[in-house]
Amino acid sequence: MTENSQPDSTNNSPVSDATATEPNQASKPEVPVQEDLLAAAKKEAAANYDRYTRAVADLENYRKRIIREKDELRQFAASGVVEDIIPILDTLGLGLAAAKQQTDVKPIVEGINLVLEQFKGTLAKHGLKEINPEGQVFDPNLHDCISHQPSADVPEEQVSQVVRLGYSLNGRLLRPASVVVSSGPAKTEEKKA
């Protein structure tokens, strides 16, 4: 039995040595694990800061590009309209040259009328609409009443005369029509005797 007890004691000592060394090994790697975590956190923070600075730079570049594109758009927005007006200028120049050689006024008036119609057609193609409310009911959203006049021919609160045409661009009012509005038939005051 002593032999049995000896192997037991020898078996116990390596087990106790193993348990004794395990805590020492476990306590030593804890410090490197914390240092590794700290290093990983610093690396992640550096990567996040790099992404942040790149995002800020991208945002600033985007802002500058939008401002530049907006300025270019403002400068060249009318280029389509101007390109369509150039032939009208050519026609007007030819008409003026022909008018200098004419002694009769009638062909000059017809030529100017043709140029005016060409000009109106070009602007209408780009969304300009003429507001000519003669004979219509007065609308303060589209018309600017400059006076009231009695009229036996035009009913009350209708436009009797257009002084200046109005214009809208793609449904947006640019200039209201200046109009004279009828106040109905003239009212005669009965004279008291």
Number of C-alpha atoms within 10 A of each C-alpha: 5 7 8 8 10 11 11 11 12 10 11 12 12 11 12 11 10 11 11 11 11 12 10 10 10 10 10 11 11 11 11 11 11 11 12 12 12 12 12 12 12 12 12 12 12 12 12 12 12 12 12 12 12 12 12 12 12 12 12 12 12 12 12 12 12 12 12 12 12 12 12 11 12 10 10 11 11 10 11 10 13 13 10 15 16 11 14 19 13 12 17 17 12 12 19 15 11 13 17 9 8 12 9 9 9 9 14 17 13 12 18 16 12 16 19 14 13 16 17 15 14 17 17 14 12 14 14 19 20 17 19 21 21 18 16 14 16 21 15 10 9 19 24 20 18 12 12 17 17 17 15 11 10 19 18 19 18 21 26 26 18 21 15 15 16 21 19 16 15 12 10 11 16 14 17 21 26 22 25 23 29 25 20 18 14 11 8 6 6 6 5 4 3
